[in-house]
């Protein structure tokens, strides 16, 4: 059966098999392989039908993002967002694997009971199908899709960040949301649980589950405040660029030393 890659491109079974063989040979010949999460290494080993993770594969995460985050009031004023509305934010390329259609469906289903609900999606890609979906559900006037080079004011202004991805090796946008102190709700896929830890609420990616989770945030301000605090605490413990740089330096030194002893 055809499959989508991380960019939303369709691959047939022959192309998949050829790419897997090429990937396996390339990784086997490398002196080291680095992935941003241990979970992504485990998934890669399974995809390549390996019995275990090879010794030259290593997990080194991305460093904590450095964001200049304004206050919520300043951010809403800058973006001209309604102070009394409840804004849900999604971030990422608009491709099938991000499942923004699921997010639109869930928010639209709640719109009648929660007229203050708004949805903003930041990302490059074709948006017409999302607007058509929202229009059919009577939600078009509360959906905003746009592109930006600076997510900081949007993360500061949003009440709730949501990732509905079907898969992620890391999910940098999720970590950015935690750094901004935004209450976050993420599908527990790929490397996401390893990255967000206890800093975000994790769910399965079914529409009913997603709707119930969003409604919990809409109904309980204390729930929102709790996950905001969890996000901040988790982000503070995440390694910065100096620590990640040191981890790479240690890896390179170890590989160089091992190589010199075998030559």
Buried (B, 14 or more C-beta within 10 A) or exposed (E): EEEBEEEEEEBEEEBBEEEEEEEBEEBEEEEBBBBBBBBBBBBBBEEBEBEEBBEBBBBBBBBBBEBEBBEBEEBBBEBEBEEEBBBBBBBBBBBEBBBBBBBBBBBBBBBEEBEEBBBBBBBEBEBEEBBEBBEEBEBBEBBBBEEEEEBBBBBBBBBBBBBBBBBBBBBBBBBBBBBBBBBBBBBEBBBBBBBBBEBBBBBEBEBEEBBEBBBBBBEEEEBBEEBBEBBBBBBEEBBEEEEBEEBEEEBEEEBEEEEEEEE
